[in-house]
């Protein structure tokens, strides 16, 4: 339902890959008009964030002092069918 250029943020309070990057990877495999959105220049991520194949992960007790958390920002790149 996103317009071209529209963004979707998928986030969980989980550290399990099956609930996080595996979900997003499956979505990207079946929705070719979706892609990873780039982080705006000059924006800082939380300290201790881990880059995943798709998205980023915070682990409990890391530098940011948060619970486990994952998010991926996706962007619709074409109009689709």
C-alpha positions as CSV (number, residue, x, y, z in Angstrom):
1,X,0.0,0.0,0.0
2,X,3.0,2.3,0.0
3,X,3.4,4.9,-2.7
4,X,6.7,4.9,-4.6
5,X,9.3,6.5,-2.3
6,X,7.2,5.5,0.8
7,X,9.0,4.0,3.8
8,X,8.1,1.2,6.1
9,X,9.8,0.6,9.5
10,X,9.7,-2.9,10.8
11,X,10.7,-3.2,14.4
12,X,10.5,-5.7,17.2
13,X,11.7,-6.0,20.8
14,X,13.3,-9.3,19.9
15,X,16.8,-10.5,19.4
16,X,15.8,-13.6,17.4
17,X,16.9,-13.6,13.8
18,X,13.7,-15.6,12.9
19,X,11.6,-12.6,14.1
20,X,13.9,-9.9,12.7
21,X,16.1,-10.0,9.7
22,X,14.7,-13.3,8.4
23,X,11.2,-11.8,8.2
24,X,12.6,-8.7,6.3
25,X,14.7,-10.9,4.0
26,X,11.7,-13.0,3.1
27,X,9.7,-9.9,2.4
28,X,12.4,-8.5,0.1
29,X,12.5,-11.8,-1.7
30,X,8.8,-11.7,-2.7
31,X,8.4,-7.9,-3.1
32,X,10.9,-6.8,-5.7
33,X,9.7,-3.2,-5.5
34,X,10.9,-3.0,-1.9
35,X,14.5,-2.2,-0.9
36,X,16.6,-1.1,2.1
37,X,16.3,2.6,2.8
38,X,19.5,4.5,3.4
39,X,20.1,6.2,6.7
40,X,20.1,10.0,6.3
41,X,23.6,11.5,6.5
42,X,24.5,13.0,9.8
43,X,22.1,10.7,11.8
44,X,23.6,8.7,14.6
45,X,22.5,5.3,15.6
46,X,22.4,4.2,19.2
47,X,25.8,3.3,20.7
48,X,26.5,-0.5,20.4
49,X,24.2,-1.0,17.5
50,X,25.0,-4.1,15.3
51,X,24.6,-4.0,11.6
52,X,22.7,-7.0,10.3
53,X,22.4,-8.1,6.6
54,X,19.1,-6.2,6.7
55,X,18.4,-3.7,9.5
56,X,20.2,-3.2,12.9
57,X,20.1,-4.9,16.2
58,X,20.6,-3.8,19.8
59,X,21.4,-6.5,22.3
60,X,20.3,-6.3,26.0
61,X,22.9,-4.6,28.2
62,X,24.9,-3.2,25.3
63,X,26.3,0.3,25.4
64,X,22.9,1.9,24.8
65,X,21.6,0.3,28.0
66,X,18.4,-0.9,26.3
67,X,16.5,-4.2,26.1
68,X,16.9,-6.2,22.8
69,X,15.6,-4.3,19.8
70,X,15.7,-4.6,16.0
71,X,14.6,-2.4,13.2
72,X,14.8,-2.2,9.4
73,X,13.7,0.8,7.3
74,X,12.5,-0.2,3.8
75,X,11.5,1.9,0.9
76,X,9.2,1.2,-2.1
77,X,11.4,1.9,-5.2
78,X,8.8,1.4,-8.0
79,X,5.1,1.5,-8.6
80,X,4.7,-2.2,-8.7
81,X,1.9,-4.1,-10.4
